[in-house]
Amino acid sequence: MAEESKSTESATETKPVPTGKVYGWLSENGFESEALEVDASGVETIKVDPNFLIPLSTALYAYGFNYLQCQGGYDTGPGGELVSFYHLIKVSDNAVEPEEVRLKVFLPRDNPKVPSVYWIWKAADWQERETYDMFGIVYEGHPNLKRLLMPEDWVGWPLRKDYISPDFFEIQDAY
């Protein structure tokens, strides 16, 4: 019986998250962040505070992450946080396989604001607009943050998990 409880205790212990090369470099250089589990593709994932996104992103750009492959968002669930994520790639001529890292910024649902990375990676332009349009995450400092997919007068954020669809849809002239 004692052996059984001992194995149950060890099974409930939390394992430390293994840190990757990029997280190690950030830590060595004094950037605050938190290592998360690597994703299914083996990409290192780092949690970043919204206040440190710009300095950390600027450092990663200087470190060689010169390509923003994807920026997007997701909802963790009704009443939960919203997440803005950034998939960065280090593109170079002599790399056999490019280095990748994913940044995640967790934001409060009631006031989701994060600085825009448009001024670091121009590819963030329409991607941040789409995330704003679908989730309501405000990218402060974006040069043209307005709806991209929905009409300008649309109320709400359609991809939030607590979004309630309107009872009517106005048919507009499609010609």
C-alpha positions in Angstrom: 0.0 0.0 0.0 2.9 2.4 0.8 4.5 1.7 -2.6 1.2 2.5 -4.3 0.9 6.0 -2.6 4.5 6.6 -3.4 4.0 6.1 -7.1 0.9 8.3 -7.1 2.9 11.1 -5.5 5.6 11.0 -8.1 3.1 10.9 -10.9 1.5 14.2 -9.7 4.8 16.1 -9.5 5.2 18.8 -12.1 8.2 18.4 -14.4 10.2 21.5 -15.2 9.7 22.8 -18.8 12.9 22.2 -20.8 14.3 25.5 -22.0 15.5 26.0 -25.5 18.4 27.9 -27.2 16.4 31.1 -27.7 15.0 31.2 -24.2 18.6 30.7 -22.9 19.9 33.5 -25.0 17.1 35.8 -23.8 17.7 34.9 -20.2 21.5 35.5 -20.5 20.8 38.9 -21.9 18.3 40.0 -19.2 15.0 39.7 -21.1 12.1 38.6 -18.9 10.1 35.7 -20.4 8.8 32.3 -19.5 9.5 29.1 -21.4 6.4 27.1 -22.4 6.2 23.5 -23.7 7.5 23.0 -27.2 4.7 22.5 -29.7 4.0 19.3 -31.7 6.5 20.4 -34.4 9.2 20.9 -31.8 9.1 24.7 -32.0 10.3 26.5 -28.9 7.5 28.6 -27.4 8.1 31.6 -25.1 5.5 33.5 -23.0 6.1 37.2 -23.1 4.6 40.0 -21.0 2.9 42.6 -23.2 5.2 45.3 -21.6 8.3 43.5 -22.8 7.1 42.4 -26.3 8.8 45.3 -28.2 12.2 45.2 -26.5 12.3 41.4 -26.7 11.1 41.4 -30.4 13.7 44.0 -31.2 16.4 41.8 -29.6 15.2 38.7 -31.5 15.3 40.7 -34.8 18.9 41.7 -34.0 19.7 38.1 -33.1 18.6 37.1 -36.6 14.9 36.4 -36.5 14.2 38.5 -39.6 11.0 36.8 -40.8 7.6 37.0 -39.2 6.0 33.9 -40.7 2.7 34.2 -38.9 0.9 36.4 -36.4 -2.5 35.5 -35.1 -4.6 35.1 -32.0 -6.9 32.7 -30.2 -9.3 32.6 -27.3 -8.5 30.3 -24.4 -12.2 30.0 -23.6 -15.3 32.0 -22.4 -14.1 34.3 -19.6 -10.4 33.3 -20.2 -7.5 35.1 -21.7 -6.9 36.1 -25.3 -3.6 35.2 -26.8 -1.6 37.0 -29.5 1.1 34.8 -31.0 4.1 35.4 -33.3 5.9 32.7 -35.2 9.4 33.9 -36.1 12.1 32.4 -38.3 15.8 33.0 -38.6 16.4 33.0 -42.4 20.0 32.9 -43.6 21.8 31.7 -46.6 24.0 29.1 -44.8 21.4 27.5 -42.6 20.4 23.9 -43.5 17.2 24.2 -41.5 16.0 27.6 -40.3 15.7 28.3 -36.6 12.1 28.9 -35.4 10.6 30.3 -32.2 7.0 31.2 -31.2 6.1 34.1 -28.9 2.8 34.1 -27.0 1.4 37.1 -25.2 -1.6 36.4 -22.9 -4.0 39.3 -22.5 -7.0 40.0 -20.3 -10.3 39.6 -22.1 -11.8 42.9 -20.9 -8.9 45.1 -22.2 -6.7 43.2 -24.6 -4.0 45.6 -25.6 -0.5 44.8 -26.9 2.1 46.9 -28.8 2.2 46.4 -32.5 5.3 44.7 -34.0 4.6 46.3 -37.4 7.6 48.6 -37.0 9.9 45.6 -36.6 8.3 43.2 -39.1 6.2 44.8 -41.8 4.5 41.5 -42.4 2.5 42.1 -39.2 0.4 44.8 -41.0 -2.6 42.8 -42.2 -2.1 39.9 -39.8 -2.6 42.2 -36.7 -5.6 43.8 -38.5 -7.2 40.4 -39.0 -6.5 39.4 -35.3 -8.0 42.8 -34.2 -11.1 42.2 -36.5 -11.8 38.7 -35.2 -10.7 38.8 -31.5 -10.7 42.5 -30.6 -7.0 42.6 -29.6 -5.9 46.2 -29.9 -2.4 46.6 -31.4 -1.2 49.9 -30.1 0.9 51.9 -32.5 -0.4 50.0 -35.6 -0.5 52.6 -38.5 -4.0 51.5 -39.8 -5.8 49.4 -37.2 -9.3 48.9 -38.6 -11.6 46.1 -39.6 -10.3 44.0 -42.4 -12.9 41.2 -42.9 -16.0 42.5 -41.2 -17.9 45.7 -42.1 -16.7 48.7 -40.2 -20.0 49.0 -38.2 -20.0 45.3 -37.1 -20.5 44.9 -33.4 -18.4 42.3 -31.6 -15.5 39.9 -32.3 -16.7 36.8 -34.2 -14.0 34.4 -33.3 -14.2 34.8 -29.5 -15.7 31.7 -27.9 -18.3 33.7 -26.1 -19.5 35.6 -29.2 -23.2 35.5 -29.8 -24.2 35.8 -33.5 -26.8 38.4 -34.3 -30.4 37.2 -35.1 -30.3 38.9 -38.5 -28.0 39.4 -41.4 -28.4 42.4 -43.7 -28.2 41.3 -47.3 -26.0 43.9 -49.0 -25.7 44.6 -52.7 -23.1 42.2 -53.9 -22.6 43.6 -57.4 
